[in-house]
Amino acid sequence: MSVLTRSKNMKAIRRRYPDLAQALEDSFASPNPSGRTYEFSYGKLGKPCLTVIDKSGKQHLMHSRYEPEKEAEALIASADLQNPKLVAVMGVGLGYHLRALQKAIENENILTIIFEKDLHLFKEVVSKIDISDLLASEKTAWFVATEESEAYVKMFNMLTEGGVKVQLFLKTICLLEHPVSVALDGEHYVKMMQALRDAAYAIIFNYGNCPEDSMIGVENIMKNLSLIMRTPGIKDLFGVFRGIPGVIVSTGPSLDKNVELLKELHDKALIMAADSSLRILEKKGIVPHMAASIERIVHVATMYKELSDEFKSKIWLAAPPLIRKEAYGNWNGPKIMVYRAFEHFKWINMPKGTINGGPSCSNLAFKTLVALGCDPIILIGQDCAFVNAEKTHAEEAPAVTNLRLNENDLFQVKGAYEDYVWTNQIYNLFCKAFETDIAAYDGVCVDATEGGSFIAGAELMTFREAIDKYCTETYNISAMVQNNLREPTKYDLMKEWAAFSKTMLETETEVERVVKLCDDGLAMIENFEQEAAAMGISDTEGFLRDYPDYEFEKRLAQINSSRIKIMNMGGYFNLYLMHIVQMIIVRYELDFNQIPSLCDDKKRCGLQHMRLMKGWFTSIGGVCKLALDLLKVAIKELHEEFGES
């Protein structure tokens, strides 16, 4: 063993991965549970070699005994690394292929993600091969002996911390397999890659995959501006329920098993129900303290109308103003404003309390209870799974929950109590969001659903067990809510209106400027298309052959310049619309960045870039024109309500 080599490697590991450093220190004094042994030697030309001997006695030579460096170079040459911004590597070996990879892609790579299943093998490498520069590099992310139940959360956090610089290339992930490592631990690497892909999907989903749907959210916000100003915010309740149990009632099929037990809890826990469960609860005579909602569709208003006024009058509707004005209109009970982590609410600049919740109503409810201080948080009806394509929710759930699933879209995941259960991509995303949120939560989360998907990080117990263990004290929950909420005064309203009216007028000017830039960009593309047509160019091959390269590059640069101006637009436009514009930009940037992976002909790539920019300007221009109309209407209506500022 080289003491210096091990010291250098461990120093780098301690700085970036203290938990891994501790695991390695422990491994030096503990036997290998896999039964594997390792023989370190030198090959024919004096290069380090490592042989893994499995518990059956079979030997696995990790690299060539003759020319391991050339072998590694050949592996890199045969891999699909045409656009190696993000590379995932299965297996460390002795690092020859990591060195060859680094040399081949150093100037193009943003992040290399390295998986190694065998902690004791990694210990051998750390002890004998100096890879301290690779371990220390911020362009690498190491996942050694990662527990499969923790993989998704770790991948998600890694991609989140990487920021836009990494996230814009999530469609370009290249894969490099170290053959012997995969032969030894292939199942582990498959699961690591699945976790990485799931995390990448969640990141892309969080940016928003439907600008039109998000534009509905902006439209709803603009129509709810008066209500936002007049309604107290969730921030008034932050920390108020510290140490008090919270229960989230979701509408999964398993809710039928234990919903009746909620009758015991009205004064023993803060009960927050997903709005889709309210019909079930009213029929059972159960009144939650709060209802959570996030859906932007008109059917939510219908769902609320079907509930009795007496029932609603006892429940605080804690929802972001992304839901429709009609939904608020059909809720005669008290309301609490909950902002999501969107730039729109910074633009409004009327603090109500921001909850950075996940994609589902129950995900948002969880983060809300965390902010309120609840501990533990108990989940019921949180299946994140289906009995089958027909049975997706609890009995008596409202019609709006009818998912009309296609059986071909269902797949199996680990169950909480069964070997596997059926889910789909969206509901699996909800489950994964719980896992990341639970990992960041300092309290106890109990999955008392009694069915459904396995949620890593949550304690499994029946609802009965959870009640008996955690819900033993008595509280006046409703009074605690009522006494801490602060209703805005007339002075508050006029002060906020004076500031916000100026913001709206300045925003109007900035959005008009972006609309013009989009129109100018489209006009340049149309001029290019007309010029090509005038030259007799009618198809891609004709363009590649006949259109002058220099002229095309000049046109492409000019058009791209307008695009860059919009991307760099700051001010109120950035706050008012960047959440939506950003998702368009990210969606297209992912496609722009993927182009080099699909083709190595620069001019052909440029033409595809031009085609994408036409859609880019059309999409952003369309959103901005609609947003401008909404802004003008809102200015007029608020002036009529509050007068001139």
C-alpha positions in Angstrom: 0.0 0.0 0.0 1.3 3.5 -0.8 0.5 5.6 2.3 0.9 8.8 0.2 -1.5 7.6 -2.5 -4.1 6.6 0.0 -3.7 9.9 1.9 -4.1 12.0 -1.3 -7.2 10.1 -2.3 -8.8 10.2 1.1 -8.2 13.9 1.4 -10.1 14.5 -1.8 -12.9 12.2 -0.7 -13.2 13.8 2.7 -13.7 17.2 1.2 -16.4 16.2 -1.2 -17.9 13.0 0.2 -17.5 12.8 4.0 -20.0 9.9 4.3 -18.0 7.9 1.7 -14.8 8.7 3.5 -16.2 7.3 6.8 -17.5 4.2 5.0 -14.0 3.6 3.5 -12.4 4.1 6.9 -14.8 1.5 8.4 -14.1 -0.9 5.5 -10.4 -1.0 6.3 -11.2 -2.8 9.5 -14.2 -4.9 8.4 -14.5 -8.0 6.2 -16.1 -7.9 2.8 -19.8 -9.1 3.1 -19.8 -10.1 -0.6 -17.2 -12.7 0.0 -15.0 -11.3 -2.7 -11.2 -11.0 -2.4 -8.8 -8.9 -4.5 -5.4 -9.5 -5.8 -3.3 -6.5 -6.8 -0.4 -7.2 -9.2 1.7 -5.7 -12.0 1.2 -6.8 -15.6 3.7 -7.8 -18.3 4.7 -4.2 -18.9 4.7 -3.1 -15.3 1.2 -1.6 -15.3 -1.0 -2.2 -12.2 -3.6 -4.9 -12.5 -6.5 -6.0 -10.2 -8.2 -9.4 -10.1 -11.5 -9.8 -8.3 -12.1 -13.3 -7.0 -15.8 -13.9 -6.3 -17.1 -16.2 -3.5 -17.3 -19.1 -5.9 -13.5 -18.8 -6.6 -13.9 -17.5 -10.1 -11.4 -14.9 -11.1 -12.3 -11.6 -13.0 -9.4 -9.6 -14.4 -10.4 -6.0 -14.4 -8.1 -4.9 -17.2 -5.6 -6.3 -19.7 -2.4 -7.6 -18.2 -0.5 -6.4 -21.2 -1.6 -2.9 -22.3 -4.5 -1.7 -20.1 -4.2 1.8 -21.3 -4.6 0.9 -25.0 -7.5 -1.4 -24.0 -9.1 1.6 -22.3 -8.5 3.9 -25.3 -10.2 1.2 -27.5 -13.2 1.1 -25.2 -13.6 4.9 -25.4 -13.2 4.8 -29.2 -16.0 2.3 -29.5 -18.4 4.1 -27.2 -21.1 6.5 -28.4 -19.6 9.8 -27.1 -20.5 12.1 -30.0 -21.9 14.7 -27.6 -20.3 14.0 -24.3 -21.5 16.9 -22.2 -22.9 14.4 -19.6 -21.4 10.9 -19.3 -22.4 8.2 -16.9 -19.8 5.5 -16.2 -20.6 2.0 -14.9 -17.7 0.8 -12.8 -14.3 2.2 -11.7 -12.0 -0.7 -12.3 -8.5 0.6 -11.7 -9.4 3.8 -13.5 -7.7 3.3 -16.9 -10.9 4.0 -18.8 -11.6 7.0 -16.6 -8.2 8.5 -17.6 -8.8 7.6 -21.3 -12.3 9.2 -21.1 -11.0 12.3 -19.4 -8.4 12.7 -22.2 -10.9 12.2 -25.0 -13.7 14.5 -23.8 -12.0 17.0 -21.4 -12.8 20.1 -23.5 -16.4 19.1 -24.1 -17.5 17.5 -20.9 -19.5 19.3 -18.2 -20.1 16.4 -15.8 -19.0 12.7 -15.6 -21.1 10.6 -13.2 -19.3 7.6 -11.9 -20.9 4.5 -10.4 -19.2 1.8 -8.4 -21.1 -0.9 -6.6 -18.2 -2.5 -4.7 -16.9 -0.5 -1.8 -14.1 -2.9 -1.0 -12.9 -2.8 -4.6 -13.0 1.0 -4.5 -10.9 0.7 -1.2 -8.3 -1.2 -3.2 -8.2 1.5 -5.9 -8.0 4.3 -3.3 -5.1 2.5 -1.5 -3.0 1.9 -4.6 -3.9 4.2 -7.5 -3.7 8.0 -7.4 -7.0 9.2 -8.7 -7.1 12.3 -6.3 -7.4 14.7 -9.2 -10.5 12.8 -10.5 -12.0 12.6 -7.1 -11.4 16.4 -6.5 -12.7 17.5 -9.8 -16.0 19.4 -9.8 -16.6 17.9 -13.2 -17.1 14.4 -11.6 -19.8 13.0 -9.4 -19.1 9.8 -7.6 -21.7 7.3 -6.4 -19.9 4.4 -4.6 -21.8 1.6 -2.9 -25.0 3.7 -3.1 -28.0 2.1 -1.5 -30.6 1.5 -4.3 -33.3 3.0 -2.1 -31.4 6.2 -1.7 -30.2 6.4 -5.4 -33.0 8.6 -6.7 -32.7 11.2 -4.0 -29.0 11.4 -4.4 -29.2 11.7 -8.2 -32.0 14.4 -8.0 -29.9 16.4 -5.5 -26.8 16.1 -7.7 -28.6 17.3 -10.8 -30.4 20.1 -8.9 -27.1 21.3 -7.4 -25.6 21.2 -10.9 -28.0 23.9 -12.0 -29.0 25.0 -15.5 -25.4 24.4 -16.7 -26.0 20.6 -16.2 -29.8 20.5 -16.6 -29.8 21.8 -20.2 -28.0 18.7 -21.3 -30.2 16.0 -19.6 -31.3 14.7 -23.0 -27.7 14.0 -24.0 -26.5 11.6 -21.3 -23.9 9.2 -22.8 -23.2 5.8 -21.2 -19.8 4.2 -20.8 -19.8 0.6 -19.4 -16.7 -1.0 -17.9 -17.3 -4.5 -19.2 -16.0 -6.5 -16.2 -17.7 -4.3 -13.6 -21.0 -4.7 -15.5 -20.5 -8.5 -15.6 -20.0 -8.5 -11.9 -22.7 -6.1 -10.8 -24.9 -5.4 -13.8 -28.2 -5.3 -11.9 -26.9 -2.6 -9.6 -25.8 -0.4 -12.5 -29.1 -0.8 -14.3 -30.9 0.5 -11.1 -28.4 3.4 -10.8 -29.1 4.4 -14.4 -32.8 4.1 -13.9 -32.6 6.4 -10.8 -30.5 8.9 -12.9 -33.1 8.8 -15.7 -36.0 9.2 -13.3 -34.2 12.2 -11.7 -33.5 13.7 -15.1 -37.2 13.3 -16.0 -38.2 15.0 -12.7 -35.9 17.9 -13.3 -37.2 18.4 -16.8 -40.8 18.0 -15.5 -40.2 20.7 -12.8 -39.2 23.2 -15.5 -42.7 22.5 -16.9 -43.4 20.5 -20.0 -46.5 22.4 -21.1 -46.2 26.2 -21.5 -49.9 26.3 -22.5 -50.9 24.7 -19.1 -48.6 27.1 -17.3 -50.1 30.0 -19.2 -53.5 29.0 -17.7 -51.8 29.4 -14.3 -50.7 32.9 -15.2 -54.2 33.7 -16.5 -55.6 32.5 -13.2 -53.1 34.5 -11.2 -54.1 37.7 -13.1 -57.8 37.1 -12.5 -57.1 36.4 -8.8 -55.0 39.5 -8.1 -57.7 41.2 -6.0 -58.2 38.0 -4.0 -54.4 37.7 -3.5 -54.3 41.2 -2.1 -57.3 40.6 0.3 -56.4 37.2 1.6 -54.0 36.3 4.5 -50.9 34.2 3.7 -49.6 30.8 4.9 -46.5 32.6 6.2 -48.5 33.7 9.2 -48.6 30.0 10.3 -45.0 29.1 9.7 -43.7 27.3 12.8 -47.0 27.6 14.7 -47.5 23.9 14.8 -44.0 22.9 15.8 -44.0 19.4 17.2 -47.7 18.8 16.5 -48.6 15.8 14.3 -49.9 16.5 10.8 -51.9 14.1 8.7 -52.2 14.3 4.9 -55.3 12.7 3.4 -54.9 11.7 -0.2 -57.3 9.8 -2.4 -55.5 6.6 -3.3 -57.3 3.3 -3.3 -56.0 2.4 0.2 -57.9 5.3 1.8 -60.9 3.0 2.0 -58.9 0.9 4.5 -58.5 3.5 7.3 -60.4 6.7 6.5 -62.8 6.2 9.4 -59.9 6.5 11.9 -59.7 10.2 11.1 -62.7 10.8 13.3 -60.5 10.3 16.3 -58.0 13.0 15.3 -59.7 16.4 14.9 -58.1 17.7 18.1 -55.0 15.6 18.1 -53.4 16.5 14.7 -53.6 19.1 12.0 -55.5 17.3 9.2 -54.8 18.6 5.7 -56.8 16.9 2.9 -56.1 16.9 -0.8 -59.2 18.6 -2.3 -60.1 15.4 -4.2 -60.7 13.6 -0.9 -63.2 16.2 0.4 -66.2 14.5 -1.0 -65.3 11.3 0.7 -64.6 13.0 4.0 -67.9 14.9 3.9 -69.9 11.7 3.3 -68.0 10.1 6.3 -68.8 13.1 8.6 -65.1 14.0 8.8 -64.0 17.7 8.7 -60.3 18.4 8.0 -58.7 21.6 9.2 -57.3 22.5 5.8 -57.7 21.5 2.1 -54.9 21.7 -0.4 -55.4 22.3 -4.1 -53.2 23.0 -7.1 -55.2 22.0 -10.2 -55.9 24.8 -12.7 -58.9 23.2 -14.4 -62.5 24.3 -14.2 -63.6 20.9 -12.9 -62.2 21.9 -9.5 -64.9 24.6 -9.3 -67.5 22.0 -10.0 -66.0 19.7 -7.4 -66.2 22.5 -4.8 -69.8 23.4 -5.8 -70.9 19.8 -4.9 -69.7 20.2 -1.3 -72.1 21.7 1.2 -71.6 25.3 2.4 -71.6 24.2 6.0 -68.8 21.7 5.4 -66.7 24.3 3.5 -67.2 27.0 6.1 -65.2 25.0 8.6 -62.2 24.3 6.4 -59.4 26.7 5.3 -58.6 26.3 1.6 -54.8 26.6 1.4 -54.0 26.9 -2.3 -51.8 28.9 -4.7 -53.8 31.4 -6.7 -53.0 29.3 -9.8 -56.4 27.7 -9.4 -59.4 29.2 -11.2 -61.3 32.2 -9.9 -64.5 30.1 -10.2 -63.0 27.6 -7.8 -62.5 30.3 -5.2 -66.0 31.6 -6.0 -67.5 28.2 -5.1 -65.6 28.0 -1.8 -67.5 30.0 0.8 -65.2 29.0 3.5 -62.0 30.7 4.7 -59.0 30.9 2.4 -55.2 31.1 2.8 -52.8 32.2 0.0 -50.0 29.8 -0.6 -47.3 30.8 -3.1 -45.3 28.3 -5.1 -41.7 28.9 -5.9 -42.5 30.8 -9.1 -41.1 34.1 -10.3 -44.7 35.4 -10.8 -45.1 35.8 -7.1 -41.8 37.8 -6.8 -43.3 40.1 -9.5 -46.4 40.6 -7.5 -44.2 41.4 -4.4 -46.9 40.9 -1.8 -45.4 38.3 0.5 -47.8 35.6 1.5 -45.4 32.7 2.1 -43.8 30.4 -0.5 -43.9 26.6 -0.4 -41.5 24.9 -2.8 -43.7 21.9 -3.2 -43.6 19.0 -5.6 -45.9 18.2 -8.6 -48.9 16.8 -6.8 -51.4 18.3 -4.4 -50.2 16.0 -1.6 -46.6 16.9 -2.3 -47.5 20.5 -1.8 -49.4 19.6 1.4 -46.3 17.8 2.7 -44.1 20.8 2.3 -46.8 23.0 3.8 -47.0 20.9 6.9 -43.2 21.0 7.1 -43.2 24.8 7.0 -45.9 24.9 9.7 -43.6 22.8 11.9 -45.6 19.6 12.0 -43.8 16.5 13.3 -44.5 13.7 12.6 -46.3 14.0 9.3 -48.5 11.0 8.6 -49.6 10.0 5.1 -52.8 8.1 4.4 -54.3 7.3 1.0 -50.9 8.1 -0.5 -50.6 5.0 -2.8 -48.8 6.6 -5.8 -50.0 3.4 -7.4 -53.2 1.7 -8.8 -55.0 -1.5 -8.2 -55.5 -1.7 -11.9 -56.3 0.6 -14.8 -59.9 1.0 -13.6 -59.3 1.2 -9.8 -57.1 4.3 -9.4 -58.7 6.1 -6.4 -60.8 5.5 -3.3 -64.5 4.8 -3.4 -66.7 7.9 -3.7 -63.8 10.0 -5.2 -65.2 12.7 -7.5 -65.4 12.2 -11.2 -62.5 14.6 -11.9 -60.1 11.9 -10.5 -61.1 9.4 -13.3 -57.7 9.0 -15.0 -58.8 6.8 -17.9 -55.5 4.9 -17.8 -54.1 2.9 -20.6 -52.8 -0.4 -19.3 -49.8 -0.1 -21.6 -48.6 3.0 -19.7 -48.5 1.1 -16.4 -45.3 -0.5 -15.0 -44.2 -2.2 -11.8 -42.4 -0.7 -8.9 -41.6 -1.9 -5.4 -44.6 -2.0 -3.1 -44.8 -0.9 0.5 -46.3 -4.3 1.5 -46.2 -6.2 -1.8 -43.3 -7.3 -4.0 -44.6 -4.9 -6.6 -47.5 -2.6 -7.5 -48.6 -0.9 -10.7 -48.0 2.8 -11.3 -47.4 5.2 -14.2 -44.7 7.8 -14.9 -46.6 10.7 -13.3 -47.6 8.9 -10.1 -44.1 7.5 -9.8 -42.8 11.0 -10.1 -45.1 12.0 -7.2 -43.6 9.1 -5.1 -40.1 10.2 -6.0 -40.9 13.8 -5.0 -42.0 12.5 -1.6 -38.6 10.7 -1.3 -36.6 13.9 -1.9 -38.8 15.9 0.4 -38.6 13.3 3.2 -34.8 13.2 2.8 -34.7 16.9 3.5 -37.1 16.8 6.4 -35.7 16.8 9.9 -38.8 15.2 11.4 -40.5 11.8 11.1 -42.6 10.9 8.1 -45.0 7.9 8.6 -46.5 6.1 5.6 -49.7 4.8 7.1 -51.3 4.3 3.7 -51.3 0.5 4.3 -50.7 -0.2 0.6 -49.3 1.4 -2.6 -45.7 2.2 -3.6 -42.8 1.9 -1.3 -41.7 5.5 -0.3 -38.1 5.5 0.7 -37.4 7.4 3.9 -40.9 7.0 5.4 -41.6 4.7 8.4 -44.1 2.0 7.6 -46.9 1.4 10.1 -50.6 1.1 10.1 -52.7 4.2 10.7 -53.9 2.7 14.0 -50.3 2.2 15.1 -49.4 5.8 14.1 -52.3 7.2 16.0 -51.5 5.3 19.1 -47.8 6.2 19.0 -47.9 9.8 17.9 -51.4 11.3 18.3 -51.8 11.3 22.1 -52.0 15.0 23.0 -55.0 17.4 22.5 -54.8 20.8 20.7 -57.3 23.4 19.6 -56.1 23.3 16.0 -58.8 25.6 14.5 -58.1 28.3 17.1 -54.4 28.1 16.5 -55.0 28.8 12.8 -57.6 31.5 13.4 -55.5 33.4 16.0 -52.4 33.5 13.9 -53.7 34.5 10.5 -53.6 38.3 9.8 -56.2 39.7 7.6 -54.9 42.6 5.4 -56.1 46.0 6.4 -57.4 48.8 4.1 -54.1 50.6 4.6 -52.2 47.4 3.6 -54.3 47.2 0.4 -53.8 50.7 -0.7 -50.1 50.6 0.0 -49.6 47.4 -2.0 -51.8 48.8 -4.8 -49.7 52.0 -5.1 -46.5 49.9 -5.6 -48.0 47.2 -7.8 -49.8 49.5 -10.2 -46.4 51.0 -11.2 -44.9 47.5 -11.6 -47.7 46.5 -14.0 -47.2 49.6 -16.2 -43.4 49.0 -16.4 -44.0 45.3 -17.1 -46.4 46.2 -20.0 -43.6 48.2 -21.7 -41.0 45.4 -21.3 -43.3 42.7 -22.6 -44.1 44.8 -25.7 -40.3 45.0 -26.3 -40.0 41.2 -26.2 -43.0 40.8 -28.6 -41.2 43.0 -31.1 -37.9 41.0 -30.8 -39.9 37.8 -31.5 -41.6 39.3 -34.5 -38.2 40.5 -35.8 -36.7 37.1 -35.3 -39.5 35.4 -37.3 -39.2 38.0 -40.0 -35.5 37.2 -40.5 -36.2 33.5 -40.7 -39.0 34.1 -43.3 -36.6 36.3 -45.3 -34.1 33.5 -45.3 -36.7 30.9 -46.4 -37.9 33.2 -49.2 -34.3 33.8 -50.4 -33.6 30.0 -50.5 -36.8 29.5 -52.4 -35.8 32.2 -54.9 -32.5 30.3 -55.5 -34.5 27.2 -56.4 -33.8 25.4 -53.2 -36.7 23.1 -52.2 -35.3 20.5 -49.9 -32.6 19.8 -47.4 -30.1 18.2 -49.8 -30.4 21.1 -52.2 -29.8 23.6 -49.4 -26.7 21.7 -48.2 -25.4 21.7 -51.8 -26.3 25.2 -53.1 -26.7 27.7 -50.2 -23.4 29.5 -49.5 -21.9 28.4 -46.2 -20.6 31.8 -45.2 -24.0 33.5 -45.9 -25.8 30.8 -43.9 -23.5 31.2 -40.9 -24.0 35.0 -41.0 -27.8 34.6 -41.1 -27.8 32.1 -38.3 -25.7 34.4 -36.1 -28.0 37.3 -36.7 -31.2 35.4 -35.8 -29.5 33.8 -32.8 -28.6 37.3 -31.6 -32.3 38.2 -31.3 -32.8 35.0 -29.3 -30.0 35.8 -27.0 -31.4 39.3 -26.3 -34.7 37.7 -25.1 -32.9 35.1 -23.0 -30.9 38.0 -21.3 -34.0 40.2 -20.8 -34.2 41.2 -17.1 -36.4 43.5 -15.2 -40.1 42.9 -14.6 -40.5 40.8 -17.7 -38.2 38.3 -16.1 -40.4 38.1 -13.0 -43.7 38.2 -14.7 -43.1 35.6 -17.4 -39.8 33.9 -16.9 -41.4 30.8 -15.3 -43.2 30.1 -18.6 -40.5 31.6 -21.0 -37.9 29.6 -19.1 -39.7 26.3 -19.7 -39.9 27.1 -23.4 -36.2 28.1 -23.4 -35.2 25.0 -21.5 -37.3 22.7 -23.7 -35.7 24.1 -26.8 -32.2 24.3 -25.3 -32.5 20.6 -24.5 -33.3 20.0 -28.2 -30.6 22.5 -29.4 -28.0 20.7 -27.3 -29.1 17.3 -28.5 -28.5 18.2 -32.2 -24.8 17.4 -32.2 -25.6 13.9 -30.8 -27.8 13.2 -33.8 -25.6 14.5 -36.6 -22.0 15.4 -37.2 -22.6 17.6 -40.3 -22.2 21.2 -39.1 -24.4 22.8 -41.8 -27.1 20.2 -41.5 -27.1 20.8 -37.7 -27.3 24.6 -38.4 -30.4 24.1 -40.6 -32.1 22.1 -37.8 -31.1 24.9 -35.4 -32.8 27.4 -37.7 -36.0 25.3 -37.8 -36.0 25.0 -34.0 -35.6 28.8 -33.7 -38.7 29.4 -35.8 -40.7 27.4 -33.3 -38.8 29.2 -30.4 -39.8 32.7 -31.6 -43.4 31.5 -32.4 -43.8 30.0 -28.9 -42.3 32.8 -26.9 -44.0 35.5 -29.0 -47.4 33.8 -28.6 -47.0 33.5 -24.9 -46.0 37.1 -24.6 -48.9 38.4 -26.7 -51.4 36.5 -24.5 -49.7 37.7 -21.4 -49.8 41.3 -22.6 -53.5 41.1 -23.2 -54.0 39.6 -19.6 -51.9 42.4 -18.2 -53.9 45.1 -19.9 -57.2 43.6 -18.7 -55.9 43.3 -15.1 -54.6 46.9 -15.1 -58.1 48.1 -16.1 -60.0 46.0 -13.6 -57.7 46.8 -10.6 -57.9 50.5 -11.5 -61.7 50.2 -11.4 -61.6 48.4 -8.0 -58.8 50.4 -6.2 -58.7 53.7 -8.1 -55.7 55.6 -9.4 -52.6 55.0 -7.4 
